[in-house]
């Protein structure tokens, strides 16, 4: 007897068949014990998101079959939305599982349903026997009792910028890998070009590599391609170019250079698309200067610092348009005035979070969403331990990199970072400084406040005053009084 071919997901979901055992199991799980909590959202449904299908749960009194399975194709998602509307559902909760939730989110939102996208960590940390109920039923119950939080999702136009910026960042990383591959191929041929030129992707390095691929083997002729800014002499470059010239490695180098050029072409196309997307974004609110008395005597220092930031553009910075002016127009403020926040950092923050921070009630909420807030376990008023969370946020990573550049900065933020480092160590200091930068960005975008660098001396002065106040309180507790020596 021939073995019966198993049904595909499409056949199983469109046939409408449901085994008796499966039906009894669903009914048993639906009739689980009520935890007697206050219902916050009555017209809510839960969805267990999957790759091939989605399990949807509505309140038992809304339909004869309160748990249904829908396919992942567009027609099935449309049917799901119609069924939810027919059941009187106004809110839907689901987990952010991979990228499978994105299409479902868009369709449900298009049908006027309010979607709550929750983190899977929030459902695992709550009490309850999750294995005794369907995942969708479990999510619906937790959300109906107000136990789940919605994730932040920027506006649609910002999401388009975010997707493009992430794609461009991937191209930049691939281009960096190709540069390393070039250096490896040259080293295998004993062409020690990287020892005389710091960056083989620059003008001199690329000119020499392309001349080698064109057939030139004379090291002295290759050294003539040296740019005037290269510190190494032509004789040193010529000695480093006496290679073995293996044919297989030359072919490999040719392939790598072709991929490098292709990555550059894709980056240029991304820049053109980025220009269109940023131009379509609305102008930010006009901000009036709020420097006030705090800026007296430091305005010149702020302008000097601003000019030093604009002095040298980063190598992978978008070309073809003035990105800094576009960001200033969209945000209403110039985020690059903050020491350490360069143009690429500001663009990363804009693409990941957006200029509208009204979804974050306070600056602490923003810091927590970025994963830069400390997680402390406190019991009985005592600190038990600090928890380390593996939270990957591109905006937070950019702010961490910006904070790490402040170690030698002779500015207010530089002095603050060095103070953090002396007390907390390098790792925690970087995180604390990144959180401080996030707070400054929040204040600039929400209040229109301008950042003014007051200098390292101002921080040292305030730090000395705080230490003196602490010592005076300690002396007062001991019945003593501090007397200045001078």
RODO-2510 file (C-alpha; in nm, 4 decimals, decimal comma):
residues 486
     n   res          X          Y          Z
     1     x     0,0000     0,0000     0,0000
     2     x     0,1396     0,3365    -0,1037
     3     x     0,2233     0,5763     0,1759
     4     x    -0,0056     0,8763     0,1880
     5     x     0,1649     1,2004     0,0984
     6     x     0,1451     1,4512     0,3867
     7     x    -0,0614     1,7613     0,3291
     8     x     0,1132     2,0890     0,2730
     9     x     0,0529     2,3855     0,4987
    10     x    -0,1746     2,5453     0,2407
    11     x    -0,3831     2,2259     0,2010
    12     x    -0,4087     2,1747     0,5757
    13     x    -0,5242     2,5306     0,6434
    14     x    -0,7665     2,5557     0,3508
    15     x    -0,9327     2,2177     0,4010
    16     x    -1,1001     2,3262     0,7264
    17     x    -1,0403     1,9862     0,8863
    18     x    -0,9841     1,9718     1,2604
    19     x    -0,9401     1,6393     1,4390
    20     x    -1,1562     1,5490     1,7387
    21     x    -0,8505     1,5199     1,9592
    22     x    -0,7306     1,8623     1,8538
    23     x    -1,0763     2,0160     1,9143
    24     x    -1,0988     1,8688     2,2649
    25     x    -0,7509     1,9909     2,3469
    26     x    -0,8350     2,3452     2,2372
    27     x    -1,1587     2,3470     2,4405
    28     x    -0,9752     2,2210     2,7492
    29     x    -0,7136     2,4914     2,7192
    30     x    -0,9673     2,7647     2,6580
    31     x    -1,1517     2,6690     2,9775
    32     x    -0,8411     2,7228     3,1866
    33     x    -0,8769     2,8701     3,5340
    34     x    -0,9419     3,2441     3,5424
    35     x    -0,6685     3,4224     3,7417
    36     x    -0,9301     3,6750     3,8677
    37     x    -0,7399     3,9807     3,7460
    38     x    -0,8936     4,3062     3,6303
    39     x    -0,9592     4,3031     3,2566
    40     x    -0,8094     4,6118     3,0935
    41     x    -0,8662     4,5316     2,7243
    42     x    -1,1815     4,3277     2,6568
    43     x    -1,1827     4,3482     2,2779
    44     x    -0,8366     4,1992     2,2392
    45     x    -0,6986     3,9050     2,0412
    46     x    -0,3668     3,7220     2,0567
    47     x    -0,1628     3,5943     1,7628
    48     x     0,1170     3,3409     1,7722
    49     x     0,3314     3,4423     1,4760
    50     x     0,4981     3,1703     1,2707
    51     x     0,6691     3,1201     0,9393
    52     x     0,4062     2,9073     0,7615
    53     x     0,0961     2,9935     0,9647
    54     x    -0,0345     3,2099     1,2484
    55     x    -0,2499     3,0959     1,5401
    56     x    -0,5157     3,3511     1,6397
    57     x    -0,7152     3,3555     1,9637
    58     x    -1,0223     3,5656     2,0467
    59     x    -1,2378     3,5628     2,3628
    60     x    -1,4389     3,2376     2,3806
    61     x    -1,7780     3,4126     2,3696
    62     x    -1,6978     3,5914     2,0406
    63     x    -1,6995     3,2872     1,8102
    64     x    -1,7834     2,9186     1,8116
    65     x    -1,4241     2,8435     1,7217
    66     x    -1,2278     3,1030     1,9204
    67     x    -0,8860     2,9743     1,8137
    68     x    -0,8152     2,9547     1,4422
    69     x    -0,5111     2,9001     1,2285
    70     x    -0,4424     3,1180     0,9251
    71     x    -0,1777     3,0874     0,6592
    72     x     0,1009     3,3359     0,6064
    73     x     0,0061     3,4341     0,2503
    74     x    -0,1618     3,7693     0,1875
    75     x    -0,5115     3,6364     0,1176
    76     x    -0,5133     3,4436     0,4454
    77     x    -0,3962     3,7517     0,6354
    78     x    -0,6799     3,9520     0,4807
    79     x    -0,9256     3,6819     0,5900
    80     x    -0,7798     3,6956     0,9394
    81     x    -0,8341     4,0709     0,9612
    82     x    -1,1953     4,0392     0,8395
    83     x    -1,2627     3,7633     1,0935
    84     x    -1,1164     3,9687     1,3772
    85     x    -1,3300     4,2693     1,2832
    86     x    -1,6354     4,0446     1,2709
    87     x    -1,5594     3,9237     1,6240
    88     x    -1,5568     4,2819     1,7519
    89     x    -1,1793     4,2873     1,8065
    90     x    -1,0175     4,6285     1,8391
    91     x    -0,6696     4,5363     1,9667
    92     x    -0,4293     4,2615     1,8667
    93     x    -0,1130     4,1485     2,0483
    94     x     0,1704     3,9469     1,8973
    95     x     0,5383     3,8845     1,9543
    96     x     0,8178     4,0261     1,7398
    97     x     0,9212     3,6898     1,5951
    98     x     1,1965     3,7382     1,3374
    99     x     1,0596     3,9310     1,0387
   100     x     0,7442     3,7224     1,0023
   101     x     0,5339     3,9748     1,1940
   102     x     0,5995     4,2704     0,9621
   103     x     0,3549     4,1800     0,6829
   104     x     0,0912     4,0786     0,9377
   105     x     0,1389     4,4034     1,1289
   106     x     0,0915     4,6143     0,8141
   107     x    -0,2276     4,4351     0,7065
   108     x    -0,3876     4,4506     1,0503
   109     x    -0,2978     4,8169     1,0811
   110     x    -0,4473     4,8822     0,7379
   111     x    -0,7792     4,7349     0,8570
   112     x    -0,7895     4,9761     1,1513
   113     x    -0,6796     4,7357     1,4251
   114     x    -0,4492     4,8598     1,7001
   115     x    -0,1508     4,6257     1,7125
   116     x     0,0629     4,5701     2,0220
   117     x     0,4048     4,4325     1,9329
   118     x     0,5509     4,2859     2,2492
   119     x     0,8892     4,1403     2,3307
   120     x     0,9103     3,7658     2,3901
   121     x     1,1105     3,8278     2,7091
   122     x     0,8064     3,9946     2,8655
   123     x     0,5900     3,6845     2,8273
   124     x     0,8509     3,4451     2,9637
   125     x     0,9104     3,6409     3,2832
   126     x     0,5457     3,6304     3,3929
   127     x     0,4018     3,3540     3,6121
   128     x     0,1720     3,0891     3,4694
   129     x     0,1826     2,7454     3,3109
   130     x     0,2431     2,8441     2,9536
   131     x     0,2506     2,4831     2,8332
   132     x    -0,1151     2,4306     2,9332
   133     x    -0,2583     2,6873     2,6969
   134     x    -0,2120     2,7849     2,3373
   135     x     0,0524     3,0485     2,2774
   136     x    -0,2046     3,2796     2,1199
   137     x    -0,4452     3,2259     2,4101
   138     x    -0,1661     3,2985     2,6570
   139     x    -0,0744     3,6220     2,4839
   140     x    -0,4386     3,7309     2,4682
   141     x    -0,4877     3,6702     2,8392
   142     x    -0,1735     3,8568     2,9418
   143     x    -0,2583     4,1530     2,7206
   144     x    -0,6213     4,1666     2,8294
   145     x    -0,5025     4,2025     3,1900
   146     x    -0,2606     4,4804     3,0930
   147     x     0,0541     4,2774     3,1618
   148     x     0,2293     4,3356     2,8268
   149     x     0,3963     4,6470     2,6929
   150     x     0,3949     4,7723     2,3376
   151     x     0,7255     4,8110     2,1555
   152     x     0,8282     5,1421     2,0049
   153     x     0,8006     5,1596     1,6274
   154     x     0,8855     5,4823     1,4416
   155     x     0,6718     5,6369     1,1700
   156     x     0,6511     5,4757     0,8273
   157     x     0,8731     5,7334     0,6550
   158     x     1,1404     5,6876     0,9230
   159     x     1,1195     5,3100     0,8789
   160     x     1,2006     5,3566     0,5099
   161     x     1,5071     5,5619     0,6011
   162     x     1,6044     5,3009     0,8604
   163     x     1,5866     5,0119     0,6114
   164     x     1,7969     5,2021     0,3598
   165     x     2,0535     5,3128     0,6190
   166     x     2,0921     4,9576     0,7478
   167     x     2,1398     4,8354     0,3897
   168     x     2,4030     5,1015     0,3285
   169     x     2,5802     5,0067     0,6506
   170     x     2,5883     4,6445     0,5315
   171     x     2,7484     4,7564     0,2029
   172     x     3,0103     4,9578     0,3934
   173     x     3,0989     4,6542     0,6055
   174     x     3,1214     4,4337     0,2963
   175     x     3,3506     4,6902     0,1348
   176     x     3,5734     4,6816     0,4444
   177     x     3,5926     4,3024     0,4125
   178     x     3,7015     4,3362     0,0506
   179     x     3,9794     4,5764     0,1554
   180     x     4,1054     4,3165     0,4022
   181     x     4,0874     4,0557     0,1268
   182     x     4,2983     4,2786    -0,1000
   183     x     4,5613     4,3116     0,1703
   184     x     4,5643     3,9351     0,2227
   185     x     4,6168     3,8653    -0,1489
   186     x     4,8990     4,1206    -0,1683
   187     x     5,0679     3,9790     0,1413
   188     x     5,0562     3,6264    -0,0042
   189     x     5,2453     3,7613    -0,3062
   190     x     5,4907     3,9295    -0,0624
   191     x     5,3751     4,2733    -0,1721
   192     x     5,4165     4,4612     0,1566
   193     x     5,2248     4,7689     0,0464
   194     x     5,0328     4,7907     0,3749
   195     x     5,3614     4,8440     0,5633
   196     x     5,4362     5,1670     0,3776
   197     x     5,0823     5,2945     0,3131
   198     x     4,8414     5,2996     0,6068
   199     x     4,5285     5,2696     0,3928
   200     x     4,5383     5,0717     0,0680
   201     x     4,1850     5,1897    -0,0133
   202     x     4,3122     5,5461    -0,0539
   203     x     4,4233     5,7239    -0,3680
   204     x     4,7792     5,5837    -0,3775
   205     x     4,6864     5,2311    -0,2734
   206     x     4,4103     5,1931    -0,5302
   207     x     4,6218     5,3460    -0,8058
   208     x     4,9027     5,0955    -0,7404
   209     x     4,6675     4,7956    -0,7145
   210     x     4,4903     4,8795    -1,0392
   211     x     4,8226     4,9348    -1,2131
   212     x     4,9306     4,5885    -1,0967
   213     x     4,6107     4,4393    -1,2394
   214     x     4,6768     4,6273    -1,5634
   215     x     5,0084     4,4411    -1,6008
   216     x     5,2668     4,6761    -1,4487
   217     x     5,5361     4,4906    -1,2496
   218     x     5,8179     4,7451    -1,2243
   219     x     5,8240     4,8543    -0,8573
   220     x     5,9802     5,1915    -0,9357
   221     x     5,7115     5,2763    -1,1918
   222     x     5,4485     5,1699    -0,9426
   223     x     5,6095     5,3886    -0,6762
   224     x     5,5738     5,6882    -0,9098
   225     x     5,1983     5,6715    -0,8424
   226     x     5,2636     5,7897    -0,4863
   227     x     5,0497     6,0810    -0,3706
   228     x     5,2286     6,3817    -0,2228
   229     x     5,0575     6,3264     0,1129
   230     x     5,2191     5,9837     0,1633
   231     x     5,5041     6,0125     0,4145
   232     x     5,6946     5,7072     0,2883
   233     x     5,9537     5,7730     0,0177
   234     x     5,9336     5,6311    -0,3334
   235     x     6,2313     5,4065    -0,2562
   236     x     6,0546     5,2541     0,0438
   237     x     5,7384     5,1969    -0,1585
   238     x     5,9399     5,0415    -0,4424
   239     x     6,1063     4,7935    -0,2062
   240     x     5,7656     4,6908    -0,0696
   241     x     5,6366     4,6204    -0,4224
   242     x     5,8874     4,3468    -0,5137
   243     x     5,6394     4,0600    -0,5149
   244     x     5,6238     3,7055    -0,6519
   245     x     5,3255     3,7855    -0,8814
   246     x     5,1525     3,4483    -0,8695
   247     x     4,8832     3,4162    -1,1357
   248     x     4,6245     3,2561    -0,9078
   249     x     4,6594     3,5337    -0,6511
   250     x     4,6481     3,8017    -0,9212
   251     x     4,3201     3,6517    -1,0414
   252     x     4,1915     3,6524    -0,6835
   253     x     4,2940     4,0169    -0,6435
   254     x     4,1107     4,1037    -0,9649
   255     x     3,7919     3,9420    -0,8362
   256     x     3,8191     4,1224    -0,5027
   257     x     3,8676     4,4621    -0,6682
   258     x     3,5602     4,3980    -0,8841
   259     x     3,3516     4,3250    -0,5744
   260     x     3,4948     4,6340    -0,4060
   261     x     3,3883     4,8496    -0,7016
   262     x     3,0440     4,6899    -0,6983
   263     x     3,0016     4,7738    -0,3287
   264     x     3,0974     5,1336    -0,3994
   265     x     2,8411     5,1487    -0,6787
   266     x     2,5702     5,0176    -0,4468
   267     x     2,6639     5,2730    -0,1809
   268     x     2,6301     5,5544    -0,4359
   269     x     2,2850     5,4252    -0,5327
   270     x     2,1882     5,4136    -0,1645
   271     x     2,3048     5,7738    -0,1225
   272     x     2,0847     5,8848    -0,4104
   273     x     1,7865     5,7051    -0,2614
   274     x     1,8666     5,8437     0,0847
   275     x     1,8662     6,1967    -0,0518
   276     x     1,5130     6,1488    -0,1878
   277     x     1,3840     6,0000     0,1362
   278     x     1,5347     6,2721     0,3548
   279     x     1,4082     6,5459     0,1236
   280     x     1,0540     6,4075     0,1558
   281     x     1,0643     6,4303     0,5375
   282     x     0,8911     6,7371     0,6823
   283     x     1,0804     7,0245     0,8390
   284     x     1,1303     7,0139     1,2120
   285     x     0,9880     7,2838     1,4389
   286     x     1,1808     7,6074     1,4393
   287     x     1,3895     7,6332     1,7530
   288     x     1,4864     7,9603     1,9108
   289     x     1,8288     7,9815     2,0625
   290     x     1,8137     7,8999     2,4320
   291     x     2,1774     7,9482     2,5225
   292     x     2,0992     8,1903     2,8039
   293     x     2,3446     8,2877     3,0728
   294     x     2,5105     7,9452     3,0698
   295     x     2,6658     8,0270     2,7357
   296     x     2,8429     8,3439     2,8487
   297     x     3,2122     8,3138     2,7861
   298     x     3,1715     7,9753     2,6152
   299     x     3,0052     8,0642     2,2860
   300     x     3,3399     8,1016     2,1175
   301     x     3,4486     7,7621     2,2456
   302     x     3,1295     7,6063     2,1085
   303     x     3,1871     7,7571     1,7645
   304     x     3,5473     7,6410     1,7731
   305     x     3,4431     7,2882     1,8622
   306     x     3,1765     7,2886     1,5912
   307     x     3,4286     7,3939     1,3285
   308     x     3,6672     7,1211     1,4433
   309     x     3,3925     6,8604     1,3989
   310     x     3,3261     6,9805     1,0443
   311     x     3,6947     7,0020     0,9590
   312     x     3,7292     6,6489     0,8304
   313     x     3,4438     6,4428     0,6936
   314     x     3,4378     6,0689     0,7485
   315     x     3,5430     5,8506     0,4591
   316     x     3,2146     5,6604     0,4337
   317     x     2,9973     5,9673     0,4704
   318     x     2,7173     6,0044     0,2082
   319     x     2,8103     6,2225    -0,0876
   320     x     2,6050     6,4121    -0,3422
   321     x     2,4163     6,6283    -0,0891
   322     x     2,4685     6,8135     0,2376
   323     x     2,3618     6,5556     0,4951
   324     x     2,4271     6,7877     0,7883
   325     x     2,1919     7,0554     0,6592
   326     x     1,9230     6,7956     0,5895
   327     x     1,9465     6,6598     0,9443
   328     x     1,9361     7,0107     1,0870
   329     x     1,6253     7,0867     0,8803
   330     x     1,4469     6,7653     0,9842
   331     x     1,5366     6,7814     1,3536
   332     x     1,5179     7,1585     1,3934
   333     x     1,8484     7,1492     1,5837
   334     x     2,2075     7,0606     1,5032
   335     x     2,2875     6,7424     1,6952
   336     x     2,6517     6,7565     1,5875
   337     x     2,7039     7,0481     1,8282
   338     x     2,7295     6,7848     2,1010
   339     x     3,0905     6,6835     2,1500
   340     x     3,1467     6,3311     2,0184
   341     x     2,8234     6,3157     1,8165
   342     x     2,9473     6,3227     1,4592
   343     x     2,7351     6,3360     1,1472
   344     x     2,7125     5,9590     1,1001
   345     x     2,6089     5,9136     1,4633
   346     x     2,3307     6,1694     1,4250
   347     x     2,2097     6,0028     1,1049
   348     x     2,2073     5,6608     1,2726
   349     x     2,0041     5,7968     1,5631
   350     x     1,7578     5,9642     1,3256
   351     x     1,7112     5,6505     1,1159
   352     x     1,6617     5,4237     1,4194
   353     x     1,4514     5,6478     1,6453
   354     x     1,3333     5,9418     1,4363
   355     x     1,3113     6,3119     1,5228
   356     x     0,9793     6,2780     1,7087
   357     x     1,0448     6,1501     2,0610
   358     x     0,6951     6,2136     2,1951
   359     x     0,6446     5,8380     2,2399
   360     x     0,9015     5,8488     2,5213
   361     x     0,7506     6,0150     2,8276
   362     x     1,0880     6,1160     2,9719
   363     x     1,4519     6,0969     2,8775
   364     x     1,4874     5,7979     3,1108
   365     x     1,2360     5,6055     2,8999
   366     x     1,4517     5,6699     2,5931
   367     x     1,7654     5,5556     2,7753
   368     x     1,5865     5,2396     2,8888
   369     x     1,4655     5,1644     2,5342
   370     x     1,8213     5,2034     2,4069
   371     x     1,9377     4,9484     2,6643
   372     x     2,1722     5,1981     2,8307
   373     x     2,0004     5,2060     3,1698
   374     x     2,1558     4,9974     3,4493
   375     x     1,9559     4,6915     3,5545
   376     x     1,9817     4,6597     3,9302
   377     x     1,8335     4,3885     4,1468
   378     x     1,7422     4,5503     4,4813
   379     x     1,5878     4,3671     4,7762
   380     x     1,5268     4,5163     5,1186
   381     x     1,6920     4,8387     5,0119
   382     x     2,0174     4,6585     4,9335
   383     x     2,1740     4,6160     4,5933
   384     x     2,2012     4,2453     4,5160
   385     x     2,3603     4,2527     4,1727
   386     x     2,3791     4,4265     3,8382
   387     x     2,2330     4,2354     3,5455
   388     x     2,3997     4,2437     3,2060
   389     x     2,1501     4,2383     2,9205
   390     x     2,2494     4,1478     2,5673
   391     x     2,0607     4,4345     2,4099
   392     x     2,1592     4,5111     2,0512
   393     x     2,0403     4,8528     1,9457
   394     x     2,2086     5,0266     1,6537
   395     x     2,1460     5,3726     1,7958
   396     x     2,2943     5,2653     2,1295
   397     x     2,5993     5,1194     1,9560
   398     x     2,6535     5,4479     1,7718
   399     x     2,6260     5,6426     2,0985
   400     x     2,8739     5,4069     2,2658
   401     x     3,1230     5,4692     1,9863
   402     x     3,0660     5,8432     2,0217
   403     x     3,1255     5,8198     2,3966
   404     x     3,4519     5,6284     2,3504
   405     x     3,5959     5,9180     2,1457
   406     x     3,5688     6,1572     2,4415
   407     x     3,8539     6,0120     2,6441
   408     x     4,1089     6,2709     2,5297
   409     x     3,8663     6,5514     2,4599
   410     x     3,9392     6,8758     2,6446
   411     x     3,5710     6,9555     2,6792
   412     x     3,3022     6,9333     2,9463
   413     x     3,1899     6,5928     2,8199
   414     x     3,5488     6,4734     2,7974
   415     x     3,6117     6,5617     3,1618
   416     x     3,2860     6,3929     3,2588
   417     x     3,3810     6,0753     3,0733
   418     x     3,7215     6,0639     3,2447
   419     x     3,5462     6,1064     3,5796
   420     x     3,3159     5,8151     3,4946
   421     x     3,6099     5,6022     3,3890
   422     x     3,8018     5,6618     3,7115
   423     x     3,5028     5,5539     3,9218
   424     x     3,3291     5,2881     3,7081
   425     x     3,5938     5,1457     3,4796
   426     x     3,6084     5,1701     3,0985
   427     x     3,3099     4,9474     3,0173
   428     x     3,0544     5,1018     3,2513
   429     x     3,1908     5,4499     3,1838
   430     x     3,1241     5,4115     2,8113
   431     x     2,7691     5,2956     2,8793
   432     x     2,7050     5,5763     3,1286
   433     x     2,8454     5,8367     2,8900
   434     x     2,6351     5,6995     2,6025
   435     x     2,3267     5,7332     2,8230
   436     x     2,4262     6,0931     2,9018
   437     x     2,4591     6,1686     2,5282
   438     x     2,1141     6,0168     2,4698
   439     x     1,9704     6,2491     2,7339
   440     x     2,1291     6,5519     2,5680
   441     x     1,9820     6,4494     2,2313
   442     x     1,6406     6,4041     2,3936
   443     x     1,6538     6,7529     2,5436
   444     x     1,7581     6,9080     2,2152
   445     x     1,4823     6,7369     2,0157
   446     x     1,2020     6,7892     2,2684
   447     x     1,2873     7,1257     2,4221
   448     x     1,4941     7,2847     2,1491
   449     x     1,7844     7,3432     2,3856
   450     x     2,1226     7,4167     2,2296
   451     x     2,4274     7,2319     2,3506
   452     x     2,7080     7,4584     2,4642
   453     x     3,0435     7,3197     2,5683
   454     x     3,1467     7,4847     2,8953
   455     x     3,4923     7,3314     2,8894
   456     x     3,6771     7,0824     3,1061
   457     x     3,7636     7,3499     3,3624
   458     x     3,3954     7,4114     3,4323
   459     x     3,3402     7,0422     3,5044
   460     x     3,6450     7,0289     3,7313
   461     x     3,5158     7,3355     3,9140
   462     x     3,1727     7,1808     3,9723
   463     x     3,3287     6,8479     4,0679
   464     x     3,5403     7,0251     4,3301
   465     x     3,2353     7,2039     4,4661
   466     x     3,0438     6,8769     4,4992
   467     x     3,3335     6,7104     4,6824
   468     x     3,3611     7,0080     4,9159
   469     x     2,9874     6,9938     4,9934
   470     x     3,0159     6,6228     5,0737
   471     x     3,3095     6,6805     5,3066
   472     x     3,1259     6,9623     5,4823
   473     x     2,8261     6,7371     5,5464
   474     x     3,0524     6,4611     5,6793
   475     x     3,2282     6,7090     5,9077
   476     x     2,8942     6,8429     6,0328
   477     x     2,7801     6,4903     6,1191
   478     x     3,0954     6,4488     6,3277
   479     x     3,0479     6,7840     6,4985
   480     x     3,3399     6,9439     6,3143
   481     x     3,3819     7,2274     6,0719
   482     x     3,6037     7,2583     5,7665
   483     x     3,8439     7,5519     5,7659
   484     x     4,0041     7,6517     5,4331
   485     x     4,3830     7,6738     5,4375
   486     x     4,3948     7,9737     5,2064
***
